[in-house]
Amino acid sequence: MRQVRSPVVTVLACALLWVVLVLPDAVDGLSLGAFLRVPVEGLLVVALLLVLPARARRPVALLLGMALSLVVLLKTLDLGFSAVLDRRFHEFYDWSYVGLGYAVLRVWVGPTGARVALVAVVVAAAVTVSLLVPATLRVQKVVASHPRTTARVLGAAGVVWVLGALTGLQVAGTPVASAATARLVSDHAVSLVEDSRAGTSFARAIDDDPFADAGEDLLAGLEGKDVLLVFVESYGRAALTEPTIAPGVTAVLESGTEELGEAGFSARSAYLTSPTFGGSSWLPHATLQTGLWTDNQARYDQLLAADRLTLTSAFGQAGWDTSFVLPAVRTGWPEGQAFYGFDELVGGDDLGYRGPELGWGAIPDQYTLSEVRRTLLDQTDRRPVMAQVDLVSSHLPWPPPPPLVGWDEVGDGSVFGCMPGCGRDPAQLEGMAHVRERYGESVRYVLRTLTSFVASHPDPDLVVVLLGDHQPWTFVTGPGPGHDVPVTIISADPEVLDRVDGWAWSEGMRPADDAPVWRMDAFRDRFLTAFSGRGP
């Protein structure tokens, strides 16, 4: 029995190491062909064990097994980040996502499910080490016991790899010759060094501000206007292109354009490329406000500790009353106020909401906008208002939103408590079923709400900049969706829209497929240039 078990164990050990070395590090690389490749790293490991002195083989094999365990960790993290954030994991600044990921799991699968997932991750890590180290030691033992056979197999596999590399030979659409693990380690090493040095160059970018010494006429083109900078959670280009989502969202945008037109408003739309994907909304907020590409937490922390002109502080210096309306924020944010320069933070606890908690943000967007009008726009004897408003009803896990009510019925939000089908049934959120449908429904709700907000109380002095913060997760968008989000400017004053004519944005709330695409960090300077009447 032992004679039978020994070859089986050897085959399983080799197969495990093979799978680890050819395992892709991105979701779009997962295919049958990926596991039929010849990994050059495996050939090099066997060759190393073959030529090492006998006394060095076991300790080297032990170290290799531990190193492969780290490779599995890196590939797993890369796969997770690829699936959720459409990029690889960065060791220098991404560890903060561990806590955020756990918080998202609690929302998605509940506290018990999140704890089970956490335990499963820890167990999987322990099992990985307990399997890979013995597997590597097993291969070392076989190499030591059968050096000639090992050399012949190694030579044959090496010939296959070289031929595959030279000819581009593929199996199931995937190149036979693989160096995926070596490339993975190299890429992570390079990014770790680059990320560690990035702070210095980003500090120079912070200081190099063409609008740092702006004059009093910086926003003269918006004099007397109330300006709302409205971020819509997870409103990405996928909402206009994904076949199961786009028809409904497009219909809402087209009807919204008509509704706005009847109320005397016009709109211009295009796309901005967000610095993030699937989450971390504070990064695109900072990018748009500062004109700096803030694509990771390290940059964000560095930015908040610095001095940089934001759109909010520019409006404040020019004579506007400035506010941040953040329904998902429950506590004070002194560091944000110091950096952005807003006069007032209106958080969830300040909105006076008395209705049921609906979705991740708890407060439905219609109520938030109702309070914006009541507490900011409808006040008499005031200066013009500039406010950043975050709309969060389209935040995952995308529960069914409440129906719209008349704006004079919103009150303290209690009206939403007596409406069936408004997102309070946990059974509707189990698993991934119908996730695209739920996402599309939530985006349609937010866009209808915003359009109704503007059109129901037409104010000729209101200007709205409406945009998404980032794309939703890849299980909504599908593979390779990009980072573009729609952006729209709404105004009833032709002179306001005349100032952005040179941008060549599409007419209406729906950007054309070939509408201009800017990086989000370009918006601040172009906006300030357009409405100050001068270049930087």
RODO-2510 file (C-alpha; in nm, 4 decimals, decimal comma):
residues 536
     n   res          X          Y          Z
     1     m     0,0000     0,0000     0,0000
     2     r     0,2877     0,2341     0,0847
     3     q     0,4423     0,1686    -0,2576
     4     v     0,1185     0,2873    -0,4211
     5     r     0,0761     0,5858    -0,1924
     6     s     0,4270     0,7212    -0,2512
     7     p     0,3874     0,7917    -0,6276
     8     v     0,0403     0,9371    -0,5653
     9     v     0,1773     1,1777    -0,3054
    10     t     0,4547     1,2787    -0,5439
    11     v     0,2094     1,3461    -0,8273
    12     l    -0,0162     1,5507    -0,5973
    13     a     0,2801     1,7530    -0,4686
    14     c     0,3958     1,8318    -0,8232
    15     a     0,0412     1,9172    -0,9305
    16     l    -0,0036     2,1543    -0,6346
    17     l     0,3166     2,3417    -0,7127
    18     w     0,2224     2,3537    -1,0809
    19     v    -0,1184     2,5083    -1,0009
    20     v     0,0368     2,7662    -0,7691
    21     l     0,2855     2,8756    -1,0352
    22     v     0,0357     2,9021    -1,3230
    23     l    -0,2534     3,0467    -1,1188
    24     p    -0,3469     3,3817    -1,2811
    25     d    -0,3465     3,6988    -1,0741
    26     a    -0,6454     3,8631    -1,2460
    27     v    -1,0037     3,7542    -1,3010
    28     d    -0,9844     3,7956    -1,6787
    29     g    -0,6971     3,5426    -1,6837
    30     l    -0,8968     3,2602    -1,5284
    31     s    -0,9424     2,9973    -1,7992
    32     l    -0,8676     2,6318    -1,8647
    33     g    -0,5690     2,7285    -2,0788
    34     a    -0,4097     2,9109    -1,7861
    35     f    -0,3642     2,5795    -1,6041
    36     l    -0,2113     2,4006    -1,9050
    37     r     0,0945     2,6241    -1,9261
    38     v     0,4549     2,5333    -1,8527
    39     p     0,5829     2,7617    -1,5735
    40     v     0,9462     2,8596    -1,6176
    41     e     0,9685     2,9203    -1,2426
    42     g     0,8956     2,5526    -1,1787
    43     l     1,1742     2,4511    -1,4164
    44     l     1,4165     2,6847    -1,2402
    45     v     1,3189     2,5528    -0,8959
    46     v     1,3775     2,1913    -1,0025
    47     a     1,7061     2,2861    -1,1705
    48     l     1,8207     2,4620    -0,8548
    49     l     1,7372     2,1627    -0,6361
    50     l     1,9148     1,9373    -0,8847
    51     v     2,2468     2,1231    -0,8753
    52     l     2,2589     2,2157    -0,5065
    53     p     2,4786     2,0200    -0,2679
    54     a     2,2865     1,7525    -0,0803
    55     r     2,3021     1,9283     0,2573
    56     a     2,1611     2,2525     0,1122
    57     r     1,8598     2,1016    -0,0689
    58     r     1,6258     2,0590     0,2271
    59     p     1,6678     2,4082     0,3808
    60     v     1,6389     2,5670     0,0354
    61     a     1,3248     2,3628    -0,0365
    62     l     1,1810     2,4756     0,2964
    63     l     1,2437     2,8409     0,2087
    64     l     1,0963     2,7907    -0,1383
    65     g     0,7813     2,6411     0,0127
    66     m     0,7389     2,9418     0,2383
    67     a     0,8071     3,1773    -0,0536
    68     l     0,5415     3,0015    -0,2624
    69     s     0,2964     3,0503     0,0244
    70     l     0,3594     3,4246    -0,0040
    71     v     0,3094     3,3992    -0,3810
    72     v    -0,0304     3,2388    -0,3223
    73     l    -0,1197     3,5238    -0,0855
    74     l    -0,0174     3,7830    -0,3446
    75     k    -0,2089     3,6106    -0,6234
    76     t    -0,5174     3,5777    -0,4037
    77     l    -0,5045     3,9457    -0,3106
    78     d    -0,4525     4,0404    -0,6755
    79     l    -0,7477     3,8254    -0,7803
    80     g    -0,9668     3,9880    -0,5169
    81     f    -0,8608     4,3406    -0,6089
    82     s    -0,9008     4,2582    -0,9776
    83     a    -1,2570     4,1363    -0,9191
    84     v    -1,3597     4,4316    -0,7032
    85     l    -1,1358     4,7288    -0,7854
    86     d    -1,0084     4,6365    -1,1347
    87     r    -0,6420     4,6597    -1,0333
    88     r    -0,3772     4,4645    -0,8473
    89     f    -0,2998     4,4852    -0,4767
    90     h    -0,0421     4,7421    -0,3581
    91     e     0,1458     4,6422    -0,0440
    92     f     0,2447     4,9978     0,0396
    93     y    -0,1031     5,1392     0,0962
    94     d    -0,3784     4,8785     0,0457
    95     w    -0,3812     4,7112     0,3863
    96     s    -0,6522     4,9547     0,4959
    97     y    -0,8884     4,7714     0,2617
    98     v    -0,8845     4,4708     0,4955
    99     g    -1,1079     4,6525     0,7406
   100     l    -1,3165     4,8073     0,4620
   101     g    -1,3628     4,4698     0,2966
   102     y    -1,4826     4,3192     0,6221
   103     a    -1,7289     4,6083     0,6648
   104     v    -1,8644     4,5503     0,3125
   105     l    -1,9027     4,1786     0,3858
   106     r    -2,1039     4,2622     0,6965
   107     v    -2,3413     4,4639     0,4794
   108     w    -2,3550     4,2041     0,2042
   109     v    -2,3792     3,8733     0,3939
   110     g    -2,4462     3,9874     0,7508
   111     p    -2,2251     3,9763     1,0637
   112     t    -2,2307     3,5960     1,0877
   113     g    -2,1410     3,5469     0,7230
   114     a    -1,8586     3,8014     0,7526
   115     r    -1,7135     3,6216     1,0551
   116     v    -1,7350     3,2884     0,8750
   117     a    -1,5553     3,4381     0,5750
   118     l    -1,2820     3,5790     0,7999
   119     v    -1,2297     3,2411     0,9680
   120     a    -1,2233     3,0747     0,6255
   121     v    -0,9474     3,3112     0,5090
   122     v    -0,7346     3,2372     0,8158
   123     v    -0,7873     2,8618     0,7787
   124     a    -0,7090     2,8785     0,4063
   125     a    -0,3834     3,0606     0,4792
   126     a    -0,2838     2,7989     0,7361
   127     v    -0,3755     2,5134     0,5013
   128     t    -0,1780     2,6742     0,2183
   129     v     0,1403     2,6840     0,4244
   130     s     0,0808     2,3347     0,5645
   131     l     0,0478     2,1955     0,2112
   132     l     0,3004     2,3950     0,0099
   133     v     0,5975     2,3456     0,2395
   134     p     0,5590     1,9633     0,2527
   135     a     0,4918     1,9578    -0,1227
   136     t     0,8168     2,1432    -0,1928
   137     l     1,0064     1,9118     0,0420
   138     r     0,8520     1,6145    -0,1391
   139     v     0,9724     1,7420    -0,4765
   140     q     1,3173     1,7969    -0,3280
   141     k     1,3233     1,4385    -0,2064
   142     v     1,2261     1,3045    -0,5486
   143     v     1,4922     1,5182    -0,7188
   144     a     1,7569     1,3878    -0,4796
   145     s     1,6463     1,0263    -0,5240
   146     h     1,6112     1,0299    -0,9048
   147     p     1,8522     1,2896    -1,0461
   148     r     1,8835     1,1351    -1,3952
   149     t     1,5092     1,0960    -1,4460
   150     t     1,4593     1,4475    -1,3119
   151     a     1,7167     1,5847    -1,5568
   152     r     1,5470     1,4159    -1,8533
   153     v     1,1995     1,5408    -1,7567
   154     l     1,3413     1,8858    -1,6905
   155     g     1,5096     1,8916    -2,0313
   156     a     1,1920     1,7891    -2,2129
   157     a     0,9826     2,0476    -2,0298
   158     g     1,2486     2,3099    -2,0999
   159     v     1,2364     2,2369    -2,4725
   160     v     0,8553     2,2748    -2,4686
   161     w     0,8851     2,6073    -2,2845
   162     v     1,1502     2,7453    -2,5222
   163     l     0,9538     2,6394    -2,8308
   164     g     0,6402     2,7930    -2,6843
   165     a     0,8215     3,1174    -2,6098
   166     l     0,9766     3,1360    -2,9577
   167     t     0,6690     3,0382    -3,1588
   168     g     0,3915     3,1823    -2,9412
   169     l     0,2316     2,8373    -2,9180
   170     q    -0,1011     2,8488    -2,7375
   171     v    -0,3347     2,6013    -2,5686
   172     a    -0,7002     2,7007    -2,5262
   173     g    -0,6097     3,0572    -2,6214
   174     t    -0,3275     3,0872    -2,3636
   175     p     0,0493     3,0855    -2,4383
   176     v     0,2162     2,7592    -2,3347
   177     a     0,5295     2,9333    -2,2049
   178     s     0,4534     3,1000    -1,8732
   179     a     0,6547     3,3357    -1,6571
   180     a     0,3491     3,4669    -1,4703
   181     t     0,4835     3,4178    -1,1206
   182     a     0,8195     3,5779    -1,1949
   183     r     0,6407     3,8710    -1,3539
   184     l     0,4070     3,8948    -1,0539
   185     v     0,6962     3,9112    -0,8072
   186     s     0,8831     4,1610    -1,0241
   187     d     0,5789     4,3859    -1,0678
   188     h     0,5077     4,3893    -0,6956
   189     a     0,8710     4,4644    -0,6123
   190     v     0,8802     4,7526    -0,8602
   191     s     0,5476     4,8964    -0,7428
   192     l     0,6550     4,8710    -0,3792
   193     v     0,9656     5,0781    -0,4529
   194     e     0,7750     5,3264    -0,6694
   195     d     0,4947     5,3638    -0,4156
   196     s     0,7439     5,4270    -0,1367
   197     r     0,8987     5,7106    -0,3396
   198     a     0,5741     5,8565    -0,4704
   199     g     0,5190     6,0823    -0,1720
   200     t     0,7980     6,3180    -0,2750
   201     s     0,6715     6,3731    -0,6298
   202     f     0,3139     6,4092    -0,5053
   203     a     0,4274     6,6740    -0,2561
   204     r     0,5755     6,8720    -0,5457
   205     a     0,2476     6,8373    -0,7383
   206     i     0,0543     6,9684    -0,4374
   207     d     0,2748     7,2774    -0,4194
   208     d     0,2671     7,3367    -0,7956
   209     d    -0,0804     7,4936    -0,8137
   210     p    -0,1509     7,7328    -1,1028
   211     f    -0,4496     7,8753    -0,9125
   212     a    -0,2795     7,9188    -0,5753
   213     d    -0,2715     8,2994    -0,6114
   214     a    -0,6059     8,3397    -0,7846
   215     g    -0,7606     8,6836    -0,7863
   216     e    -1,1045     8,7978    -0,6751
   217     d    -1,2571     8,7279    -1,0172
   218     l    -1,1819     8,3551    -0,9964
   219     l    -1,5503     8,2539    -1,0248
   220     a    -1,6960     8,5727    -1,1710
   221     g    -1,8799     8,3712    -1,4355
   222     l    -2,0992     8,2158    -1,1653
   223     e    -2,1682     8,5316    -0,9672
   224     g    -2,5026     8,5079    -0,7888
   225     k    -2,5477     8,1368    -0,8700
   226     d    -2,6128     7,8570    -0,6245
   227     v    -2,3813     7,5716    -0,7235
   228     l    -2,4320     7,2086    -0,6229
   229     l    -2,1541     6,9579    -0,6827
   230     v    -2,3465     6,6303    -0,6683
   231     f    -2,1676     6,2954    -0,6553
   232     v    -2,3797     5,9895    -0,7379
   233     e    -2,2474     5,6746    -0,5751
   234     s    -2,1323     5,4035    -0,8216
   235     y    -2,2705     5,5888    -1,1261
   236     g    -2,0271     5,4613    -1,3876
   237     r    -2,0179     5,4300    -1,7637
   238     a    -2,1398     5,0716    -1,7246
   239     a    -2,4814     5,2146    -1,6398
   240     l    -2,4953     5,3398    -2,0014
   241     t    -2,3284     5,0461    -2,1763
   242     e    -2,4055     4,7209    -1,9903
   243     p    -2,6873     4,5640    -2,1987
   244     t    -2,9086     4,4638    -1,9060
   245     i    -2,8760     4,8041    -1,7358
   246     a    -2,8345     5,0664    -2,0076
   247     p    -3,1863     5,0702    -2,1597
   248     g    -3,3529     5,1667    -1,8324
   249     v    -3,0905     5,4218    -1,7307
   250     t    -3,0812     5,5751    -2,0802
   251     a    -3,4597     5,6136    -2,0751
   252     v    -3,4392     5,7970    -1,7412
   253     l    -3,1688     6,0302    -1,8740
   254     e    -3,3651     6,1075    -2,1873
   255     s    -3,6892     6,1706    -2,0004
   256     g    -3,4929     6,3734    -1,7463
   257     t    -3,3536     6,5921    -2,0246
   258     e    -3,7082     6,6588    -2,1438
   259     e    -3,8320     6,7302    -1,7921
   260     l    -3,5493     6,9747    -1,7318
   261     g    -3,6137     7,1421    -2,0667
   262     e    -3,9790     7,1977    -1,9787
   263     a    -3,8624     7,3656    -1,6572
   264     g    -3,6243     7,5935    -1,8491
   265     f    -3,2981     7,4040    -1,7901
   266     s    -3,0393     7,2682    -2,0324
   267     a    -2,7632     7,0153    -1,9766
   268     r    -2,4230     6,9232    -2,1206
   269     s    -2,2611     6,5856    -2,0565
   270     a    -1,9340     6,3966    -2,1056
   271     y    -1,7129     6,1483    -1,9183
   272     l    -1,4444     6,1737    -1,6541
   273     t    -1,1948     5,8987    -1,5757
   274     s    -1,2129     5,8215    -1,2051
   275     p    -0,8937     5,7445    -1,0106
   276     t    -1,0592     5,4475    -0,8430
   277     f    -1,2976     5,1636    -0,9171
   278     g    -1,5713     4,9931    -0,7158
   279     g    -1,5211     5,1953    -0,3975
   280     s    -1,3173     5,4520    -0,2012
   281     s    -1,5393     5,7437    -0,3016
   282     w    -1,3275     5,9896    -0,1054
   283     l    -1,0489     5,9476    -0,3631
   284     p    -1,2470     6,0810    -0,6628
   285     h    -1,3944     6,3516    -0,4378
   286     a    -1,0420     6,4719    -0,3581
   287     t    -0,9265     6,4329    -0,7194
   288     l    -1,2066     6,6461    -0,8614
   289     q    -1,1820     6,9118    -0,5905
   290     t    -0,8037     6,9542    -0,6020
   291     g    -0,7000     6,8782    -0,9585
   292     l    -0,4594     6,6119    -0,8299
   293     w    -0,4707     6,2430    -0,9236
   294     t    -0,5514     6,0922    -0,5824
   295     d    -0,5708     5,7213    -0,6555
   296     n    -0,4711     5,5645    -0,3237
   297     q    -0,5043     5,6120     0,0491
   298     a    -0,1423     5,7195     0,0997
   299     r    -0,1860     6,0096    -0,1420
   300     y    -0,5174     6,1021     0,0166
   301     d    -0,3693     6,1151     0,3670
   302     q    -0,0784     6,3219     0,2362
   303     l    -0,3154     6,5587     0,0570
   304     l    -0,5398     6,6213     0,3583
   305     a    -0,2358     6,7235     0,5615
   306     a    -0,1283     6,9779     0,2966
   307     d    -0,2462     7,3169     0,1700
   308     r    -0,4168     7,3068    -0,1706
   309     l    -0,6902     7,5173    -0,3298
   310     t    -1,0080     7,3090    -0,3585
   311     l    -1,3185     7,3985    -0,5534
   312     t    -1,4958     7,4489    -0,2218
   313     s    -1,2289     7,6828    -0,0825
   314     a    -1,2223     7,8732    -0,4135
   315     f    -1,5970     7,9368    -0,3855
   316     g    -1,5558     8,0332    -0,0214
   317     q    -1,2845     8,2863    -0,1046
   318     a    -1,5071     8,4300    -0,3782
   319     g    -1,7967     8,4956    -0,1405
   320     w    -2,0108     8,1807    -0,1390
   321     d    -2,1414     8,0026     0,1716
   322     t    -2,0005     7,6506     0,1449
   323     s    -2,1291     7,3185     0,2783
   324     f    -2,0585     6,9483     0,2564
   325     v    -2,3768     6,7396     0,2748
   326     l    -2,2635     6,3861     0,3586
   327     p    -2,5552     6,1680     0,4753
   328     a    -2,3297     5,8655     0,5340
   329     v    -2,1028     6,0589     0,7751
   330     r    -2,2226     6,0421     1,1350
   331     t    -1,9480     6,2246     1,3237
   332     g    -1,7525     6,5449     1,2868
   333     w    -1,4731     6,5716     1,0302
   334     p    -1,2403     6,8519     1,1420
   335     e    -0,9513     6,7448     0,9173
   336     g    -1,1829     6,7491     0,6144
   337     q    -1,3174     7,0903     0,7057
   338     a    -0,9670     7,2259     0,7507
   339     f    -0,8567     7,0948     0,4121
   340     y    -1,1613     7,1510     0,1883
   341     g    -1,2535     7,4804     0,3535
   342     f    -1,6301     7,4255     0,3838
   343     d    -1,8199     7,6406     0,6331
   344     e    -2,0565     7,3678     0,7460
   345     l    -2,0690     6,9879     0,7498
   346     v    -2,4196     6,8457     0,7283
   347     g    -2,3894     6,4796     0,8240
   348     g    -2,6468     6,2080     0,8662
   349     d    -2,7177     6,3017     1,2262
   350     d    -2,7709     6,6650     1,1250
   351     l    -3,0347     6,5929     0,8607
   352     g    -3,3144     6,5207     1,1084
   353     y    -3,4238     6,2026     0,9332
   354     r    -3,6973     6,0093     1,1168
   355     g    -3,7740     5,7414     0,8613
   356     p    -3,6505     5,3800     0,8353
   357     e    -3,2888     5,3034     0,7449
   358     l    -3,2867     5,2254     0,3735
   359     g    -2,9719     5,0706     0,2253
   360     w    -2,6077     5,1343     0,3114
   361     g    -2,6461     5,5102     0,3537
   362     a    -2,9641     5,4699     0,5610
   363     i    -3,1139     5,7991     0,4343
   364     p    -3,2877     5,7989     0,0924
   365     d    -3,1602     6,0581    -0,1514
   366     q    -3,4950     6,2296    -0,1908
   367     y    -3,4864     6,3199     0,1760
   368     t    -3,1268     6,4451     0,1506
   369     l    -3,2119     6,6711    -0,1428
   370     s    -3,5254     6,7904     0,0308
   371     e    -3,3119     6,9033     0,3244
   372     v    -3,0647     7,0707     0,0879
   373     r    -3,3480     7,2809    -0,0437
   374     r    -3,5028     7,3527     0,2957
   375     t    -3,1861     7,4328     0,4919
   376     l    -2,9652     7,5836     0,2199
   377     l    -3,1485     7,6996    -0,0907
   378     d    -3,4775     7,8233     0,0578
   379     q    -3,3130     8,0438     0,3189
   380     t    -3,3671     8,4165     0,2748
   381     d    -3,1167     8,6972     0,3209
   382     r    -2,8157     8,4805     0,2414
   383     r    -2,5118     8,4723     0,0169
   384     p    -2,4964     8,2310    -0,2788
   385     v    -2,4519     7,8673    -0,1764
   386     m    -2,1939     7,6166    -0,2953
   387     a    -2,2410     7,2631    -0,1617
   388     q    -2,0945     6,9220    -0,2302
   389     v    -2,3780     6,6726    -0,1936
   390     d    -2,3240     6,2972    -0,1816
   391     l    -2,6153     6,0835    -0,3024
   392     v    -2,5746     5,7319    -0,1643
   393     s    -2,8930     5,5373    -0,2417
   394     s    -2,7017     5,3697    -0,5260
   395     h    -2,4365     5,2294    -0,2888
   396     l    -2,4039     4,8518    -0,2768
   397     p    -2,5746     4,6222    -0,1813
   398     w    -2,8328     4,8111    -0,3904
   399     p    -3,1569     4,7376    -0,2066
   400     p    -3,4829     4,8292    -0,3803
   401     p    -3,5198     5,2075    -0,3401
   402     p    -3,8342     5,3759    -0,2097
   403     p    -4,0754     5,5304    -0,4598
   404     l    -4,0608     5,9055    -0,5110
   405     v    -4,3182     6,1105    -0,3228
   406     g    -4,4278     6,4674    -0,3693
   407     w    -4,1614     6,7029    -0,2409
   408     d    -4,4129     6,8631    -0,0056
   409     e    -4,4796     6,5160     0,1432
   410     v    -4,1211     6,4301     0,2385
   411     g    -4,1369     6,5954     0,5812
   412     d    -3,9085     6,4285     0,8343
   413     g    -3,8847     6,1087     0,6278
   414     s    -4,1474     5,9155     0,8221
   415     v    -4,3465     5,8831     0,5010
   416     f    -4,0952     5,6263     0,3739
   417     g    -4,1801     5,3911     0,6606
   418     c    -4,5240     5,2992     0,5287
   419     m    -4,4199     5,2029     0,1746
   420     p    -4,3942     4,8363     0,0744
   421     g    -4,0998     4,7175    -0,1301
   422     c    -3,8630     4,9987    -0,0334
   423     g    -3,5595     4,7933     0,0548
   424     r    -3,6219     4,6608     0,4039
   425     d    -3,6615     4,2909     0,3124
   426     p    -3,3226     4,1188     0,3661
   427     a    -3,4353     3,8203     0,1578
   428     q    -3,4210     4,0399    -0,1519
   429     l    -3,0484     4,0922    -0,1022
   430     e    -2,9257     3,7360    -0,0559
   431     g    -2,6358     3,6338    -0,2765
   432     m    -2,5583     3,7781    -0,6171
   433     a    -2,8915     3,7050    -0,7848
   434     h    -3,0280     3,9939    -0,9889
   435     v    -2,7443     4,2218    -0,8768
   436     r    -2,7321     4,4045    -1,2113
   437     e    -3,1066     4,4592    -1,1984
   438     r    -3,0804     4,6000    -0,8456
   439     y    -2,7901     4,8252    -0,9406
   440     g    -2,9761     4,9627    -1,2426
   441     e    -3,2867     5,0257    -1,0356
   442     s    -3,0924     5,2200    -0,7742
   443     v    -2,9183     5,4386    -1,0344
   444     r    -3,2507     5,5109    -1,2048
   445     y    -3,3945     5,6146    -0,8679
   446     v    -3,1119     5,8592    -0,7971
   447     l    -3,1263     6,0171    -1,1437
   448     r    -3,5073     6,0528    -1,1339
   449     t    -3,4811     6,2059    -0,7879
   450     l    -3,2180     6,4603    -0,8887
   451     t    -3,4059     6,5571    -1,2052
   452     s    -3,7289     6,6003    -1,0129
   453     f    -3,5475     6,8059    -0,7484
   454     v    -3,4248     7,0544    -1,0099
   455     a    -3,7386     7,0662    -1,2250
   456     s    -3,9987     7,0790    -0,9481
   457     h    -3,8643     7,4077    -0,8091
   458     p    -3,7094     7,5758    -1,1143
   459     d    -3,4525     7,8272    -0,9957
   460     p    -3,2854     8,0280    -1,2723
   461     d    -2,9845     8,0820    -1,0464
   462     l    -2,9192     7,7125    -0,9769
   463     v    -2,6226     7,5329    -1,1373
   464     v    -2,5722     7,1604    -1,0809
   465     v    -2,2601     6,9598    -1,1595
   466     l    -2,3694     6,5962    -1,1470
   467     l    -2,1225     6,3086    -1,1776
   468     g    -2,0461     5,9552    -1,0718
   469     d    -1,7638     5,8839    -0,8315
   470     h    -1,6564     5,5472    -0,9726
   471     q    -1,7778     5,2391    -1,1572
   472     p    -1,9587     4,9648    -0,9624
   473     w    -1,7851     4,6343    -0,8954
   474     t    -1,6931     4,4027    -1,1818
   475     f    -1,9730     4,1582    -1,1050
   476     v    -2,1967     4,4395    -1,2322
   477     t    -1,9815     4,5836    -1,5103
   478     g    -1,8268     4,2663    -1,6494
   479     p    -1,4525     4,2398    -1,7340
   480     g    -1,2465     4,5333    -1,8606
   481     p    -1,5016     4,8117    -1,8039
   482     g    -1,2590     5,1020    -1,7610
   483     h    -1,2876     5,3783    -1,5014
   484     d    -1,5051     5,6352    -1,6828
   485     v    -1,8029     5,7996    -1,5117
   486     p    -2,0669     6,0319    -1,6611
   487     v    -2,0583     6,4028    -1,5763
   488     t    -2,3321     6,6595    -1,6468
   489     i    -2,3681     7,0350    -1,5999
   490     i    -2,7256     7,1617    -1,5595
   491     s    -2,8232     7,5286    -1,5759
   492     a    -3,1118     7,7534    -1,6806
   493     d    -2,8747     8,0368    -1,7725
   494     p    -2,7475     8,0202    -2,1338
   495     e    -2,4426     8,2281    -2,0380
   496     v    -2,3302     7,9544    -1,7980
   497     l    -2,3439     7,6891    -2,0694
   498     d    -2,1859     7,9277    -2,3226
   499     r    -1,8750     7,9296    -2,1057
   500     v    -1,8331     7,5525    -2,1516
   501     d    -1,9122     7,5432    -2,5236
   502     g    -1,5452     7,4870    -2,5993
   503     w    -1,5568     7,1608    -2,4049
   504     a    -1,7672     7,0038    -2,6856
   505     w    -1,9791     6,8088    -2,4373
   506     s    -2,2968     6,6355    -2,5558
   507     e    -2,6313     6,8090    -2,5235
   508     g    -2,8629     6,6595    -2,2612
   509     m    -2,8043     6,4375    -1,9595
   510     r    -2,6804     6,1371    -2,1574
   511     p    -2,3248     6,1708    -2,2891
   512     a    -2,2792     6,0369    -2,6418
   513     d    -2,0629     5,7290    -2,6874
   514     d    -1,7924     5,9496    -2,8408
   515     a    -1,8285     6,2343    -2,5912
   516     p    -1,5024     6,3810    -2,4581
   517     v    -1,3262     6,1888    -2,1825
   518     w    -1,1071     6,3778    -1,9346
   519     r    -0,9136     6,2488    -1,6415
   520     m    -1,0988     6,3603    -1,3319
   521     d    -0,8022     6,5643    -1,2095
   522     a    -0,8371     6,7886    -1,5170
   523     f    -1,1819     6,9122    -1,4164
   524     r    -1,0884     7,1638    -1,1455
   525     d    -0,8544     7,3718    -1,3604
   526     r    -1,0832     7,3659    -1,6645
   527     f    -1,3828     7,4612    -1,4516
   528     l    -1,1995     7,7487    -1,2827
   529     t    -1,0628     7,8671    -1,6168
   530     a    -1,4069     7,8613    -1,7798
   531     f    -1,5786     8,0565    -1,5063
   532     s    -1,3027     8,2998    -1,4166
   533     g    -1,2467     8,4148    -1,7719
   534     r    -0,8720     8,3650    -1,7484
   535     g    -0,6215     8,0885    -1,7971
   536     p    -0,3982     7,9612    -1,5186
***
